[in-house]
Amino acid sequence: MIILNLIGRSRLMAKERKKTFYITTPIYYASGALHIGHCYTTVCCDAIARFKRMDGFDVYYLTGTDEHGQKVQTAAAERGLDPQAFVDGLADRIKALWARMDISNDGFIRTTDAEHEKAVADIFTRLYEKGDIYKSKYTGKYCEPCESFWTESQLVDGKCPDCGREVKNAEEECYFLRVSKYADRVRKLLTETDFLQPESRVKEMVNNFIDKGLGDLAVTRTSFDWGIKVPFDPKHVIYVWIDALPNYITALGYGAGDKSKFDKYWPCDMHVMAKEIVRFHSIIWPTILMALDIPLPKRVYGHGWILFDGDKMSKSKGNVVDPFILTDRYGVDALRYYLLRAMPFGDDMSYTNEALLSAINNDVVNDLGNLVRRTLAMSRQYFDGKVTKPAAGAMTADDKEFGERLTALVGEVRADMDKPLIGKALEKIFGCIDRANKYIDLNKPWALAKSGETERLNTVIYTLLEAIRIVANLLLPFLTKYPRRIFEGGLGLPVPADFKDCAFGKTKSFATSEIEPILNRLDIKKELAELEKIADEQNGGKEKKTGAGGKTEEKPEVKKEISIDDFFETDLRVVVIEKCEKVEKAKKLLCSTVFDGERRRTIVSGIANAYKPEELVGKTAALVANLKPAKLCGIVSEGMLLCAVGEDGTPRLIHPDGKAGDKIC
Ligand code: ME8
């Protein structure tokens, strides 16, 4: 009895000693539907969380919604809704998206949670009492979409350094966080430790912010009221970042109620986000924690962007790709695979439907799906599904080499996941899948069956089933459906909870069955057309892109007849291009200053693929002069330059023979 108790207690202690791992996504603005950019971060964190859980860690995975601030208040007002009702609806939709994507989050924080609001108000008061928050007057620039204040020197070409959009002058009384006091400690944190990753982000932070001097940060606003009020001065609302960043500790109970989770999981092992909010996580968040005397997170990881047509996919730009549509058509595993494999974790990646569909066909259907289908079918055909472990002596040198590679795989994948290089980890797993497919071609089981070499055939099929078992085991954190089906349905084995059996030769015998394929091969041309149709329907046929994010070839269309009067409604003029430059962050755009005979205008055109900016200076062009101005990548374009567009889609500017100001008719 005593011995049993001792064993029980030591087991319990071992359980208590389990290493913890706390990982977070940003809390997403509850201001619109999320897109595959948000899915990217959340799926990456999910793969890491699932991997760590299976690797023996006690994981806490947090995501949530950022529900206060001007942006949310404006979005609610535009829909005629009360902000709380508006964010309730969006939070439900976001939770439904994470359920669809099989996200295994342990917590979901909303900044409108009462405990969070109380904790943030207390944090604010403590910082004020300590002197790290003080009241003063703010004069400077404000970017409304980013809800960020900037000094003149931080602007890039007079625009917001984060999103490239116009900023407004702002002057108001507000509270400031004394960031300057902690600037040296923050610099050391960034430059002398591996707190911020990847390395390229450190340079961005040091060059763009720290070297320019860290000023104190305005942390309250009086121009809107949808937010947490400053407890001792309620006309001020706590500005979004000071409300949002502490979610990472309030979700664990810090500052309100039971803080056992905080004691257990803090400091955070890994905050993950895209590069545009690395500044807040690597400079402002450590400042707040230093001021509160709370240990700092261990790692902040800023990944790249998913671009769409060369531009960041974003809710406010409307160029979103809808994950519900993609998962409806291709399943969760396929979208998770594409996101996890295709993006170089750290750099940007361009999304195209073509790339998604090719990855599904080539890797998921062809390589993985075919390996499983062929092997299970052969095991059924030749051995009625019963395949036993061969004697060691039955293995050839090539079998052994393959077995050793499979046994080593878990260590290689672990090393990549620790960095974290998720795409590389998947590449290694798929390398073994490729090797297994080649093993089939090399050993030709059908020929062995024909010549009656049953023993060799058993060894070959066993080797393949072991390969499938190991890769399916390692795929469990990445793909949530098919690998489970391989175990439960195909191999007739329980789904593993860890990686302990990821060594070749562990299985004594298999009793296999055939399973539903992961997906049938896609007809890419047909799918592209379908996605484009959905995108058009969603968009009421107004624009070319959105929805499922499709692109089509443009066919020259015959437009309806118009009268000469209709034609003369268009003011066409000759202009001279005086200046021309590339638009940062938009690969296709050039920004020109043109003279129209009366004044200079700024014109943004999608011609960067066809011209170098300097080639155009001094040339004439045909301008649609009475077109309503439109904002492109934050720049107001005051007209449009006419182009001839051939079959290859390359635009060629029309150069009229005339002088600036001449009418074209
Ligand atoms: O910034 N490519 O919320 P948000 C890759 N509430 N990742 C993308 C992406 C893209 N095109 N678009 C969005 C906020 N993301 C704040 C955060 S945290 C204390 C407060 C992902 O809804 C990426 O993780 O604008 C990015 O950092 C985040 O969504 C921004 O989400």
Residues whose N, C-alpha, C, O or C-beta is under 5 A from the ligand:
A	BS01	ME8	P26 I27 Y28 Y29 G37 H38 Y40 T41 D66 A244 L245 M273 A274 I277 G304 W305 I306 K312 M313
